[in-house]
Amino acid sequence: MLSELVRPRQRPVTNVVAVFVIAATLVPILLAYFLTRDTDRVDGGGK
């Protein structure tokens, strides 16, 4: 198992799994952000 960490033989599979994990994490975060942001604010209202 440790040799796989140093020299993984299935590098393309690892990259694909990593992309899916990142996407599975990022999509719900972005979705929650866009669904919960305040849409009633006016430009320049924070001054």
PDB file of all heavy atoms in Angstrom:
ATOM      1  N   MET A   1       0.828  -1.192   0.000  1.00  0.00           N
ATOM      2  CA  MET A   1       0.000   0.000   0.000  1.00  0.00           C
ATOM      3  C   MET A   1       0.879   1.265   0.000  1.00  0.00           C
ATOM      4  O   MET A   1       0.551   2.235  -0.665  1.00  0.00           O
ATOM      5  CB  MET A   1      -0.891  -0.025   1.221  1.00  0.00           C
ATOM      6  CG  MET A   1      -1.988   0.984   1.200  1.00  0.00           C
ATOM      7  SD  MET A   1      -3.166   0.559   2.462  1.00  0.00           S
ATOM      8  CE  MET A   1      -3.571   2.172   3.013  1.00  0.00           C
ATOM      9  N   LEU A   2       1.953   1.247   0.767  1.00  0.00           N
ATOM     10  CA  LEU A   2       2.830   2.420   0.791  1.00  0.00           C
ATOM     11  C   LEU A   2       3.531   2.624  -0.542  1.00  0.00           C
ATOM     12  O   LEU A   2       3.777   3.753  -0.938  1.00  0.00           O
ATOM     13  CB  LEU A   2       3.857   2.278   1.920  1.00  0.00           C
ATOM     14  CG  LEU A   2       3.278   2.343   3.330  1.00  0.00           C
ATOM     15  CD1 LEU A   2       4.360   2.070   4.356  1.00  0.00           C
ATOM     16  CD2 LEU A   2       2.626   3.673   3.584  1.00  0.00           C
ATOM     17  N   SER A   3       3.834   1.540  -1.244  1.00  0.00           N
ATOM     18  CA  SER A   3       4.475   1.690  -2.550  1.00  0.00           C
ATOM     19  C   SER A   3       3.528   2.326  -3.560  1.00  0.00           C
ATOM     20  O   SER A   3       3.962   2.997  -4.481  1.00  0.00           O
ATOM     21  CB  SER A   3       4.972   0.338  -3.061  1.00  0.00           C
ATOM     22  OG  SER A   3       3.874  -0.516  -3.309  1.00  0.00           O
ATOM     23  N   GLU A   4       2.243   2.125  -3.392  1.00  0.00           N
ATOM     24  CA  GLU A   4       1.266   2.759  -4.278  1.00  0.00           C
ATOM     25  C   GLU A   4       1.229   4.276  -4.060  1.00  0.00           C
ATOM     26  O   GLU A   4       0.929   5.029  -4.976  1.00  0.00           O
ATOM     27  CB  GLU A   4      -0.126   2.177  -4.051  1.00  0.00           C
ATOM     28  CG  GLU A   4      -0.300   0.788  -4.622  1.00  0.00           C
ATOM     29  CD  GLU A   4      -0.252   0.785  -6.139  1.00  0.00           C
ATOM     30  OE1 GLU A   4      -0.870   1.671  -6.754  1.00  0.00           O
ATOM     31  OE2 GLU A   4       0.415  -0.093  -6.690  1.00  0.00           O
ATOM     32  N   LEU A   5       1.502   4.722  -2.840  1.00  0.00           N
ATOM     33  CA  LEU A   5       1.529   6.160  -2.573  1.00  0.00           C
ATOM     34  C   LEU A   5       2.738   6.812  -3.222  1.00  0.00           C
ATOM     35  O   LEU A   5       2.662   7.933  -3.714  1.00  0.00           O
ATOM     36  CB  LEU A   5       1.555   6.409  -1.066  1.00  0.00           C
ATOM     37  CG  LEU A   5       0.284   6.071  -0.310  1.00  0.00           C
ATOM     38  CD1 LEU A   5       0.519   6.219   1.186  1.00  0.00           C
ATOM     39  CD2 LEU A   5      -0.855   6.937  -0.750  1.00  0.00           C
ATOM     40  N   VAL A   6       3.863   6.109  -3.228  1.00  0.00           N
ATOM     41  CA  VAL A   6       5.084   6.662  -3.797  1.00  0.00           C
ATOM     42  C   VAL A   6       5.032   6.609  -5.316  1.00  0.00           C
ATOM     43  O   VAL A   6       5.305   7.586  -5.998  1.00  0.00           O
ATOM     44  CB  VAL A   6       6.315   5.901  -3.263  1.00  0.00           C
ATOM     45  CG1 VAL A   6       7.580   6.416  -3.921  1.00  0.00           C
ATOM     46  CG2 VAL A   6       6.404   6.042  -1.757  1.00  0.00           C
ATOM     47  N   ARG A   7       4.681   5.456  -5.872  1.00  0.00           N
ATOM     48  CA  ARG A   7       4.610   5.283  -7.325  1.00  0.00           C
ATOM     49  C   ARG A   7       3.288   4.631  -7.695  1.00  0.00           C
ATOM     50  O   ARG A   7       3.235   3.420  -7.904  1.00  0.00           O
ATOM     51  CB  ARG A   7       5.740   4.384  -7.802  1.00  0.00           C
ATOM     52  CG  ARG A   7       7.005   5.080  -8.025  1.00  0.00           C
ATOM     53  CD  ARG A   7       7.995   4.099  -8.603  1.00  0.00           C
ATOM     54  NE  ARG A   7       9.330   4.607  -8.436  1.00  0.00           N
ATOM     55  CZ  ARG A   7       9.951   5.306  -9.361  1.00  0.00           C
ATOM     56  NH1 ARG A   7       9.374   5.559 -10.491  1.00  0.00           N
ATOM     57  NH2 ARG A   7      11.158   5.743  -9.138  1.00  0.00           N
ATOM     58  N   PRO A   8       2.222   5.401  -7.756  1.00  0.00           N
ATOM     59  CA  PRO A   8       0.934   4.793  -8.109  1.00  0.00           C
ATOM     60  C   PRO A   8       0.933   4.287  -9.548  1.00  0.00           C
ATOM     61  O   PRO A   8       1.386   4.966 -10.457  1.00  0.00           O
ATOM     62  CB  PRO A   8      -0.073   5.918  -7.913  1.00  0.00           C
ATOM     63  CG  PRO A   8       0.715   7.164  -7.925  1.00  0.00           C
ATOM     64  CD  PRO A   8       2.120   6.822  -7.525  1.00  0.00           C
ATOM     65  N   ARG A   9       0.440   3.098  -9.728  1.00  0.00           N
ATOM     66  CA  ARG A   9       0.412   2.512 -11.069  1.00  0.00           C
ATOM     67  C   ARG A   9      -0.841   2.920 -11.831  1.00  0.00           C
ATOM     68  O   ARG A   9      -0.881   2.852 -13.040  1.00  0.00           O
ATOM     69  CB  ARG A   9       0.457   0.980 -10.960  1.00  0.00           C
ATOM     70  CG  ARG A   9       1.836   0.494 -10.641  1.00  0.00           C
ATOM     71  CD  ARG A   9       1.846  -0.993 -10.534  1.00  0.00           C
ATOM     72  NE  ARG A   9       2.481  -1.307  -9.268  1.00  0.00           N
ATOM     73  CZ  ARG A   9       2.202  -2.343  -8.521  1.00  0.00           C
ATOM     74  NH1 ARG A   9       1.301  -3.204  -8.904  1.00  0.00           N
ATOM     75  NH2 ARG A   9       2.819  -2.536  -7.398  1.00  0.00           N
ATOM     76  N   GLN A  10      -1.856   3.322 -11.123  1.00  0.00           N
ATOM     77  CA  GLN A  10      -3.117   3.681 -11.778  1.00  0.00           C
ATOM     78  C   GLN A  10      -3.343   5.184 -11.649  1.00  0.00           C
ATOM     79  O   GLN A  10      -4.350   5.639 -11.133  1.00  0.00           O
ATOM     80  CB  GLN A  10      -4.265   2.902 -11.157  1.00  0.00           C
ATOM     81  CG  GLN A  10      -4.137   1.419 -11.358  1.00  0.00           C
ATOM     82  CD  GLN A  10      -5.284   0.679 -10.721  1.00  0.00           C
ATOM     83  OE1 GLN A  10      -6.082   1.266 -10.007  1.00  0.00           O
ATOM     84  NE2 GLN A  10      -5.378  -0.596 -10.982  1.00  0.00           N
ATOM     85  N   ARG A  11      -2.417   5.952 -12.119  1.00  0.00           N
ATOM     86  CA  ARG A  11      -2.498   7.408 -12.001  1.00  0.00           C
ATOM     87  C   ARG A  11      -3.722   8.003 -12.684  1.00  0.00           C
ATOM     88  O   ARG A  11      -4.372   8.866 -12.107  1.00  0.00           O
ATOM     89  CB  ARG A  11      -1.215   8.021 -12.541  1.00  0.00           C
ATOM     90  CG  ARG A  11      -0.715   9.101 -11.635  1.00  0.00           C
ATOM     91  CD  ARG A  11       0.589   9.654 -12.100  1.00  0.00           C
ATOM     92  NE  ARG A  11       1.677   8.852 -11.570  1.00  0.00           N
ATOM     93  CZ  ARG A  11       2.845   8.725 -12.128  1.00  0.00           C
ATOM     94  NH1 ARG A  11       3.118   9.327 -13.249  1.00  0.00           N
ATOM     95  NH2 ARG A  11       3.779   8.000 -11.567  1.00  0.00           N
ATOM     96  N   PRO A  12      -4.076   7.603 -13.907  1.00  0.00           N
ATOM     97  CA  PRO A  12      -5.270   8.197 -14.535  1.00  0.00           C
ATOM     98  C   PRO A  12      -6.554   7.927 -13.739  1.00  0.00           C
ATOM     99  O   PRO A  12      -7.397   8.811 -13.613  1.00  0.00           O
ATOM    100  CB  PRO A  12      -5.334   7.535 -15.899  1.00  0.00           C
ATOM    101  CG  PRO A  12      -3.946   7.106 -16.180  1.00  0.00           C
ATOM    102  CD  PRO A  12      -3.351   6.747 -14.843  1.00  0.00           C
ATOM    103  N   VAL A  13      -6.675   6.742 -13.181  1.00  0.00           N
ATOM    104  CA  VAL A  13      -7.862   6.426 -12.380  1.00  0.00           C
ATOM    105  C   VAL A  13      -7.890   7.306 -11.140  1.00  0.00           C
ATOM    106  O   VAL A  13      -8.938   7.826 -10.752  1.00  0.00           O
ATOM    107  CB  VAL A  13      -7.874   4.926 -11.999  1.00  0.00           C
ATOM    108  CG1 VAL A  13      -9.017   4.626 -11.048  1.00  0.00           C
ATOM    109  CG2 VAL A  13      -7.956   4.071 -13.242  1.00  0.00           C
ATOM    110  N   THR A  14      -6.744   7.507 -10.528  1.00  0.00           N
ATOM    111  CA  THR A  14      -6.664   8.361  -9.345  1.00  0.00           C
ATOM    112  C   THR A  14      -7.064   9.793  -9.688  1.00  0.00           C
ATOM    113  O   THR A  14      -7.785  10.442  -8.925  1.00  0.00           O
ATOM    114  CB  THR A  14      -5.236   8.341  -8.786  1.00  0.00           C
ATOM    115  OG1 THR A  14      -4.848   6.992  -8.553  1.00  0.00           O
ATOM    116  CG2 THR A  14      -5.137   9.115  -7.498  1.00  0.00           C
ATOM    117  N   ASN A  15      -6.618  10.278 -10.829  1.00  0.00           N
ATOM    118  CA  ASN A  15      -6.972  11.640 -11.234  1.00  0.00           C
ATOM    119  C   ASN A  15      -8.467  11.783 -11.476  1.00  0.00           C
ATOM    120  O   ASN A  15      -9.075  12.788 -11.099  1.00  0.00           O
ATOM    121  CB  ASN A  15      -6.203  12.030 -12.495  1.00  0.00           C
ATOM    122  CG  ASN A  15      -4.735  12.221 -12.228  1.00  0.00           C
ATOM    123  OD1 ASN A  15      -4.321  12.409 -11.082  1.00  0.00           O
ATOM    124  ND2 ASN A  15      -3.940  12.164 -13.266  1.00  0.00           N
ATOM    125  N   VAL A  16      -9.074  10.792 -12.102  1.00  0.00           N
ATOM    126  CA  VAL A  16     -10.509  10.847 -12.372  1.00  0.00           C
ATOM    127  C   VAL A  16     -11.297  10.823 -11.068  1.00  0.00           C
ATOM    128  O   VAL A  16     -12.243  11.590 -10.889  1.00  0.00           O
ATOM    129  CB  VAL A  16     -10.925   9.679 -13.296  1.00  0.00           C
ATOM    130  CG1 VAL A  16     -12.425   9.551 -13.370  1.00  0.00           C
ATOM    131  CG2 VAL A  16     -10.328   9.867 -14.675  1.00  0.00           C
ATOM    132  N   VAL A  17     -10.891   9.972 -10.135  1.00  0.00           N
ATOM    133  CA  VAL A  17     -11.579   9.904  -8.840  1.00  0.00           C
ATOM    134  C   VAL A  17     -11.427  11.227  -8.103  1.00  0.00           C
ATOM    135  O   VAL A  17     -12.387  11.725  -7.501  1.00  0.00           O
ATOM    136  CB  VAL A  17     -11.039   8.724  -8.011  1.00  0.00           C
ATOM    137  CG1 VAL A  17     -11.562   8.774  -6.589  1.00  0.00           C
ATOM    138  CG2 VAL A  17     -11.418   7.402  -8.667  1.00  0.00           C
ATOM    139  N   ALA A  18     -10.243  11.825  -8.157  1.00  0.00           N
ATOM    140  CA  ALA A  18     -10.018  13.102  -7.482  1.00  0.00           C
ATOM    141  C   ALA A  18     -10.895  14.197  -8.066  1.00  0.00           C
ATOM    142  O   ALA A  18     -11.459  15.016  -7.332  1.00  0.00           O
ATOM    143  CB  ALA A  18      -8.546  13.485  -7.581  1.00  0.00           C
ATOM    144  N   VAL A  19     -11.047  14.212  -9.385  1.00  0.00           N
ATOM    145  CA  VAL A  19     -11.907  15.224 -10.020  1.00  0.00           C
ATOM    146  C   VAL A  19     -13.358  15.042  -9.585  1.00  0.00           C
ATOM    147  O   VAL A  19     -14.053  16.012  -9.285  1.00  0.00           O
ATOM    148  CB  VAL A  19     -11.768  15.156 -11.560  1.00  0.00           C
ATOM    149  CG1 VAL A  19     -12.855  15.963 -12.239  1.00  0.00           C
ATOM    150  CG2 VAL A  19     -10.403  15.656 -11.977  1.00  0.00           C
ATOM    151  N   PHE A  20     -13.815  13.798  -9.519  1.00  0.00           N
ATOM    152  CA  PHE A  20     -15.193  13.558  -9.080  1.00  0.00           C
ATOM    153  C   PHE A  20     -15.395  13.948  -7.617  1.00  0.00           C
ATOM    154  O   PHE A  20     -16.437  14.515  -7.259  1.00  0.00           O
ATOM    155  CB  PHE A  20     -15.583  12.094  -9.283  1.00  0.00           C
ATOM    156  CG  PHE A  20     -16.011  11.797 -10.694  1.00  0.00           C
ATOM    157  CD1 PHE A  20     -15.319  10.864 -11.454  1.00  0.00           C
ATOM    158  CD2 PHE A  20     -17.091  12.440 -11.267  1.00  0.00           C
ATOM    159  CE1 PHE A  20     -15.698  10.587 -12.756  1.00  0.00           C
ATOM    160  CE2 PHE A  20     -17.476  12.180 -12.565  1.00  0.00           C
ATOM    161  CZ  PHE A  20     -16.773  11.244 -13.311  1.00  0.00           C
ATOM    162  N   VAL A  21     -14.420  13.698  -6.775  1.00  0.00           N
ATOM    163  CA  VAL A  21     -14.541  14.077  -5.361  1.00  0.00           C
ATOM    164  C   VAL A  21     -14.581  15.590  -5.226  1.00  0.00           C
ATOM    165  O   VAL A  21     -15.394  16.139  -4.465  1.00  0.00           O
ATOM    166  CB  VAL A  21     -13.376  13.472  -4.541  1.00  0.00           C
ATOM    167  CG1 VAL A  21     -13.316  14.073  -3.152  1.00  0.00           C
ATOM    168  CG2 VAL A  21     -13.516  11.968  -4.468  1.00  0.00           C
ATOM    169  N   ILE A  22     -13.729  16.289  -5.971  1.00  0.00           N
ATOM    170  CA  ILE A  22     -13.732  17.754  -5.919  1.00  0.00           C
ATOM    171  C   ILE A  22     -15.053  18.308  -6.433  1.00  0.00           C
ATOM    172  O   ILE A  22     -15.636  19.219  -5.838  1.00  0.00           O
ATOM    173  CB  ILE A  22     -12.535  18.312  -6.720  1.00  0.00           C
ATOM    174  CG1 ILE A  22     -11.235  17.973  -6.005  1.00  0.00           C
ATOM    175  CG2 ILE A  22     -12.662  19.815  -6.920  1.00  0.00           C
ATOM    176  CD1 ILE A  22      -9.996  18.254  -6.815  1.00  0.00           C
ATOM    177  N   ALA A  23     -15.562  17.759  -7.533  1.00  0.00           N
ATOM    178  CA  ALA A  23     -16.831  18.234  -8.083  1.00  0.00           C
ATOM    179  C   ALA A  23     -17.992  17.930  -7.137  1.00  0.00           C
ATOM    180  O   ALA A  23     -18.881  18.758  -6.950  1.00  0.00           O
ATOM    181  CB  ALA A  23     -17.082  17.590  -9.445  1.00  0.00           C
ATOM    182  N   ALA A  24     -17.964  16.750  -6.521  1.00  0.00           N
ATOM    183  CA  ALA A  24     -19.040  16.380  -5.593  1.00  0.00           C
ATOM    184  C   ALA A  24     -19.029  17.261  -4.351  1.00  0.00           C
ATOM    185  O   ALA A  24     -20.052  17.427  -3.693  1.00  0.00           O
ATOM    186  CB  ALA A  24     -18.905  14.910  -5.196  1.00  0.00           C
ATOM    187  N   THR A  25     -17.887  17.836  -4.034  1.00  0.00           N
ATOM    188  CA  THR A  25     -17.799  18.745  -2.898  1.00  0.00           C
ATOM    189  C   THR A  25     -18.142  20.175  -3.295  1.00  0.00           C
ATOM    190  O   THR A  25     -18.839  20.885  -2.570  1.00  0.00           O
ATOM    191  CB  THR A  25     -16.375  18.710  -2.317  1.00  0.00           C
ATOM    192  OG1 THR A  25     -16.038  17.366  -2.019  1.00  0.00           O
ATOM    193  CG2 THR A  25     -16.269  19.553  -1.078  1.00  0.00           C
ATOM    194  N   LEU A  26     -17.674  20.588  -4.455  1.00  0.00           N
ATOM    195  CA  LEU A  26     -17.825  21.975  -4.870  1.00  0.00           C
ATOM    196  C   LEU A  26     -19.246  22.317  -5.326  1.00  0.00           C
ATOM    197  O   LEU A  26     -19.744  23.405  -5.030  1.00  0.00           O
ATOM    198  CB  LEU A  26     -16.834  22.270  -5.992  1.00  0.00           C
ATOM    199  CG  LEU A  26     -16.598  23.724  -6.347  1.00  0.00           C
ATOM    200  CD1 LEU A  26     -16.014  24.468  -5.161  1.00  0.00           C
ATOM    201  CD2 LEU A  26     -15.671  23.835  -7.528  1.00  0.00           C
ATOM    202  N   VAL A  27     -19.909  21.408  -6.009  1.00  0.00           N
ATOM    203  CA  VAL A  27     -21.244  21.684  -6.549  1.00  0.00           C
ATOM    204  C   VAL A  27     -22.254  21.998  -5.443  1.00  0.00           C
ATOM    205  O   VAL A  27     -22.949  23.016  -5.526  1.00  0.00           O
ATOM    206  CB  VAL A  27     -21.705  20.535  -7.465  1.00  0.00           C
ATOM    207  CG1 VAL A  27     -23.182  20.646  -7.792  1.00  0.00           C
ATOM    208  CG2 VAL A  27     -20.881  20.514  -8.732  1.00  0.00           C
ATOM    209  N   PRO A  28     -22.360  21.192  -4.377  1.00  0.00           N
ATOM    210  CA  PRO A  28     -23.326  21.563  -3.323  1.00  0.00           C
ATOM    211  C   PRO A  28     -22.982  22.861  -2.609  1.00  0.00           C
ATOM    212  O   PRO A  28     -23.877  23.609  -2.212  1.00  0.00           O
ATOM    213  CB  PRO A  28     -23.263  20.388  -2.339  1.00  0.00           C
ATOM    214  CG  PRO A  28     -22.667  19.278  -3.083  1.00  0.00           C
ATOM    215  CD  PRO A  28     -21.789  19.875  -4.128  1.00  0.00           C
ATOM    216  N   ILE A  29     -21.684  23.150  -2.465  1.00  0.00           N
ATOM    217  CA  ILE A  29     -21.295  24.406  -1.814  1.00  0.00           C
ATOM    218  C   ILE A  29     -21.736  25.600  -2.660  1.00  0.00           C
ATOM    219  O   ILE A  29     -22.307  26.563  -2.147  1.00  0.00           O
ATOM    220  CB  ILE A  29     -19.773  24.427  -1.568  1.00  0.00           C
ATOM    221  CG1 ILE A  29     -19.413  23.414  -0.497  1.00  0.00           C
ATOM    222  CG2 ILE A  29     -19.305  25.820  -1.169  1.00  0.00           C
ATOM    223  CD1 ILE A  29     -17.934  23.204  -0.324  1.00  0.00           C
ATOM    224  N   LEU A  30     -21.473  25.542  -3.955  1.00  0.00           N
ATOM    225  CA  LEU A  30     -21.893  26.636  -4.833  1.00  0.00           C
ATOM    226  C   LEU A  30     -23.408  26.740  -4.913  1.00  0.00           C
ATOM    227  O   LEU A  30     -23.962  27.848  -4.932  1.00  0.00           O
ATOM    228  CB  LEU A  30     -21.297  26.435  -6.229  1.00  0.00           C
ATOM    229  CG  LEU A  30     -19.796  26.626  -6.334  1.00  0.00           C
ATOM    230  CD1 LEU A  30     -19.321  26.284  -7.744  1.00  0.00           C
ATOM    231  CD2 LEU A  30     -19.398  28.035  -5.970  1.00  0.00           C
ATOM    232  N   LEU A  31     -24.078  25.613  -4.954  1.00  0.00           N
ATOM    233  CA  LEU A  31     -25.540  25.614  -4.996  1.00  0.00           C
ATOM    234  C   LEU A  31     -26.121  26.253  -3.736  1.00  0.00           C
ATOM    235  O   LEU A  31     -27.024  27.085  -3.809  1.00  0.00           O
ATOM    236  CB  LEU A  31     -26.053  24.179  -5.157  1.00  0.00           C
ATOM    237  CG  LEU A  31     -27.531  24.010  -5.384  1.00  0.00           C
ATOM    238  CD1 LEU A  31     -27.954  24.632  -6.706  1.00  0.00           C
ATOM    239  CD2 LEU A  31     -27.890  22.543  -5.363  1.00  0.00           C
ATOM    240  N   ALA A  32     -25.590  25.902  -2.588  1.00  0.00           N
ATOM    241  CA  ALA A  32     -26.058  26.493  -1.335  1.00  0.00           C
ATOM    242  C   ALA A  32     -25.770  27.986  -1.292  1.00  0.00           C
ATOM    243  O   ALA A  32     -26.582  28.774  -0.806  1.00  0.00           O
ATOM    244  CB  ALA A  32     -25.402  25.795  -0.149  1.00  0.00           C
ATOM    245  N   TYR A  33     -24.619  28.386  -1.819  1.00  0.00           N
ATOM    246  CA  TYR A  33     -24.284  29.814  -1.840  1.00  0.00           C
ATOM    247  C   TYR A  33     -25.282  30.603  -2.679  1.00  0.00           C
ATOM    248  O   TYR A  33     -25.784  31.639  -2.256  1.00  0.00           O
ATOM    249  CB  TYR A  33     -22.865  30.004  -2.377  1.00  0.00           C
ATOM    250  CG  TYR A  33     -22.548  31.449  -2.679  1.00  0.00           C
ATOM    251  CD1 TYR A  33     -22.312  32.346  -1.652  1.00  0.00           C
ATOM    252  CD2 TYR A  33     -22.506  31.915  -3.990  1.00  0.00           C
ATOM    253  CE1 TYR A  33     -22.026  33.675  -1.919  1.00  0.00           C
ATOM    254  CE2 TYR A  33     -22.218  33.234  -4.265  1.00  0.00           C
ATOM    255  CZ  TYR A  33     -21.982  34.107  -3.239  1.00  0.00           C
ATOM    256  OH  TYR A  33     -21.718  35.422  -3.504  1.00  0.00           O
ATOM    257  N   PHE A  34     -25.568  30.102  -3.887  1.00  0.00           N
ATOM    258  CA  PHE A  34     -26.465  30.839  -4.766  1.00  0.00           C
ATOM    259  C   PHE A  34     -27.914  30.796  -4.275  1.00  0.00           C
ATOM    260  O   PHE A  34     -28.678  31.726  -4.526  1.00  0.00           O
ATOM    261  CB  PHE A  34     -26.380  30.303  -6.198  1.00  0.00           C
ATOM    262  CG  PHE A  34     -25.123  30.756  -6.904  1.00  0.00           C
ATOM    263  CD1 PHE A  34     -24.175  29.829  -7.304  1.00  0.00           C
ATOM    264  CD2 PHE A  34     -24.886  32.087  -7.154  1.00  0.00           C
ATOM    265  CE1 PHE A  34     -23.020  30.234  -7.946  1.00  0.00           C
ATOM    266  CE2 PHE A  34     -23.739  32.514  -7.793  1.00  0.00           C
ATOM    267  CZ  PHE A  34     -22.803  31.582  -8.184  1.00  0.00           C
ATOM    268  N   LEU A  35     -28.304  29.756  -3.574  1.00  0.00           N
ATOM    269  CA  LEU A  35     -29.673  29.675  -3.074  1.00  0.00           C
ATOM    270  C   LEU A  35     -29.895  30.514  -1.821  1.00  0.00           C
ATOM    271  O   LEU A  35     -31.021  30.912  -1.537  1.00  0.00           O
ATOM    272  CB  LEU A  35     -30.044  28.217  -2.786  1.00  0.00           C
ATOM    273  CG  LEU A  35     -30.220  27.338  -4.016  1.00  0.00           C
ATOM    274  CD1 LEU A  35     -30.479  25.902  -3.586  1.00  0.00           C
ATOM    275  CD2 LEU A  35     -31.347  27.834  -4.898  1.00  0.00           C
ATOM    276  N   THR A  36     -28.833  30.779  -1.061  1.00  0.00           N
ATOM    277  CA  THR A  36     -29.014  31.485   0.206  1.00  0.00           C
ATOM    278  C   THR A  36     -28.508  32.918   0.191  1.00  0.00           C
ATOM    279  O   THR A  36     -28.606  33.593   1.205  1.00  0.00           O
ATOM    280  CB  THR A  36     -28.295  30.730   1.341  1.00  0.00           C
ATOM    281  OG1 THR A  36     -26.915  30.629   1.022  1.00  0.00           O
ATOM    282  CG2 THR A  36     -28.881  29.352   1.530  1.00  0.00           C
ATOM    283  N   ARG A  37     -27.971  33.390  -0.926  1.00  0.00           N
ATOM    284  CA  ARG A  37     -27.466  34.759  -0.927  1.00  0.00           C
ATOM    285  C   ARG A  37     -28.622  35.749  -0.911  1.00  0.00           C
ATOM    286  O   ARG A  37     -29.729  35.457  -1.347  1.00  0.00           O
ATOM    287  CB  ARG A  37     -26.545  35.012  -2.107  1.00  0.00           C
ATOM    288  CG  ARG A  37     -27.238  34.946  -3.421  1.00  0.00           C
ATOM    289  CD  ARG A  37     -26.256  35.174  -4.522  1.00  0.00           C
ATOM    290  NE  ARG A  37     -26.955  35.022  -5.793  1.00  0.00           N
ATOM    291  CZ  ARG A  37     -26.491  35.422  -6.937  1.00  0.00           C
ATOM    292  NH1 ARG A  37     -25.328  35.982  -7.004  1.00  0.00           N
ATOM    293  NH2 ARG A  37     -27.194  35.246  -8.043  1.00  0.00           N
ATOM    294  N   ASP A  38     -28.326  36.928  -0.420  1.00  0.00           N
ATOM    295  CA  ASP A  38     -29.342  37.965  -0.283  1.00  0.00           C
ATOM    296  C   ASP A  38     -29.580  38.638  -1.618  1.00  0.00           C
ATOM    297  O   ASP A  38     -28.700  39.281  -2.162  1.00  0.00           O
ATOM    298  CB  ASP A  38     -28.877  38.984   0.760  1.00  0.00           C
ATOM    299  CG  ASP A  38     -29.970  39.977   1.111  1.00  0.00           C
ATOM    300  OD1 ASP A  38     -31.128  39.713   0.774  1.00  0.00           O
ATOM    301  OD2 ASP A  38     -29.640  41.001   1.738  1.00  0.00           O
ATOM    302  N   THR A  39     -30.804  38.521  -2.152  1.00  0.00           N
ATOM    303  CA  THR A  39     -31.116  39.113  -3.441  1.00  0.00           C
ATOM    304  C   THR A  39     -31.765  40.489  -3.321  1.00  0.00           C
ATOM    305  O   THR A  39     -32.006  41.144  -4.312  1.00  0.00           O
ATOM    306  CB  THR A  39     -32.057  38.197  -4.251  1.00  0.00           C
ATOM    307  OG1 THR A  39     -33.237  37.961  -3.477  1.00  0.00           O
ATOM    308  CG2 THR A  39     -31.381  36.881  -4.556  1.00  0.00           C
ATOM    309  N   ASP A  40     -32.040  40.925  -2.085  1.00  0.00           N
ATOM    310  CA  ASP A  40     -32.718  42.208  -1.892  1.00  0.00           C
ATOM    311  C   ASP A  40     -31.751  43.372  -1.724  1.00  0.00           C
ATOM    312  O   ASP A  40     -32.183  44.511  -1.547  1.00  0.00           O
ATOM    313  CB  ASP A  40     -33.615  42.142  -0.635  1.00  0.00           C
ATOM    314  CG  ASP A  40     -34.776  41.211  -0.830  1.00  0.00           C
ATOM    315  OD1 ASP A  40     -35.130  40.962  -2.001  1.00  0.00           O
ATOM    316  OD2 ASP A  40     -35.321  40.713   0.165  1.00  0.00           O
ATOM    317  N   ARG A  41     -30.477  43.124  -1.788  1.00  0.00           N
ATOM    318  CA  ARG A  41     -29.546  44.229  -1.543  1.00  0.00           C
ATOM    319  C   ARG A  41     -29.451  45.136  -2.778  1.00  0.00           C
ATOM    320  O   ARG A  41     -29.620  44.723  -3.906  1.00  0.00           O
ATOM    321  CB  ARG A  41     -28.194  43.716  -1.114  1.00  0.00           C
ATOM    322  CG  ARG A  41     -27.315  43.264  -2.167  1.00  0.00           C
ATOM    323  CD  ARG A  41     -26.065  42.641  -1.597  1.00  0.00           C
ATOM    324  NE  ARG A  41     -25.605  41.731  -2.624  1.00  0.00           N
ATOM    325  CZ  ARG A  41     -24.461  41.859  -3.263  1.00  0.00           C
ATOM    326  NH1 ARG A  41     -23.625  42.785  -2.903  1.00  0.00           N
ATOM    327  NH2 ARG A  41     -24.152  41.045  -4.218  1.00  0.00           N
ATOM    328  N   VAL A  42     -29.175  46.396  -2.492  1.00  0.00           N
ATOM    329  CA  VAL A  42     -29.065  47.409  -3.530  1.00  0.00           C
ATOM    330  C   VAL A  42     -27.590  47.727  -3.705  1.00  0.00           C
ATOM    331  O   VAL A  42     -26.830  47.761  -2.749  1.00  0.00           O
ATOM    332  CB  VAL A  42     -29.834  48.679  -3.118  1.00  0.00           C
ATOM    333  CG1 VAL A  42     -29.691  49.760  -4.163  1.00  0.00           C
ATOM    334  CG2 VAL A  42     -31.283  48.338  -2.887  1.00  0.00           C
ATOM    335  N   ASP A  43     -27.163  47.969  -4.934  1.00  0.00           N
ATOM    336  CA  ASP A  43     -25.776  48.323  -5.180  1.00  0.00           C
ATOM    337  C   ASP A  43     -25.420  49.593  -4.428  1.00  0.00           C
ATOM    338  O   ASP A  43     -26.139  50.589  -4.489  1.00  0.00           O
ATOM    339  CB  ASP A  43     -25.527  48.527  -6.673  1.00  0.00           C
ATOM    340  CG  ASP A  43     -25.558  47.219  -7.434  1.00  0.00           C
ATOM    341  OD1 ASP A  43     -25.255  46.180  -6.845  1.00  0.00           O
ATOM    342  OD2 ASP A  43     -25.881  47.266  -8.632  1.00  0.00           O
ATOM    343  N   GLY A  44     -24.313  49.551  -3.704  1.00  0.00           N
ATOM    344  CA  GLY A  44     -23.862  50.710  -2.935  1.00  0.00           C
ATOM    345  C   GLY A  44     -24.563  50.839  -1.598  1.00  0.00           C
ATOM    346  O   GLY A  44     -24.369  51.814  -0.903  1.00  0.00           O
ATOM    347  N   GLY A  45     -25.363  49.886  -1.210  1.00  0.00           N
ATOM    348  CA  GLY A  45     -26.091  49.984   0.049  1.00  0.00           C
ATOM    349  C   GLY A  45     -25.245  49.733   1.265  1.00  0.00           C
ATOM    350  O   GLY A  45     -25.681  50.026   2.373  1.00  0.00           O
ATOM    351  N   GLY A  46     -24.025  49.233   1.105  1.00  0.00           N
ATOM    352  CA  GLY A  46     -23.194  48.941   2.255  1.00  0.00           C
ATOM    353  C   GLY A  46     -22.369  50.109   2.747  1.00  0.00           C
ATOM    354  O   GLY A  46     -21.630  49.992   3.689  1.00  0.00           O
ATOM    355  N   LYS A  47     -22.503  51.252   2.131  1.00  0.00           N
ATOM    356  CA  LYS A  47     -21.682  52.421   2.524  1.00  0.00           C
ATOM    357  C   LYS A  47     -22.273  53.107   3.717  1.00  0.00           C
ATOM    358  O   LYS A  47     -23.409  53.219   3.940  1.00  0.00           O
ATOM    359  CB  LYS A  47     -21.563  53.402   1.364  1.00  0.00           C
ATOM    360  CG  LYS A  47     -20.739  52.840   0.255  1.00  0.00           C
ATOM    361  CD  LYS A  47     -20.566  53.884  -0.825  1.00  0.00           C
ATOM    362  CE  LYS A  47     -19.703  53.318  -1.938  1.00  0.00           C
ATOM    363  NZ  LYS A  47     -19.534  54.237  -3.021  1.00  0.00           N
TER     364      LYS A  47
END
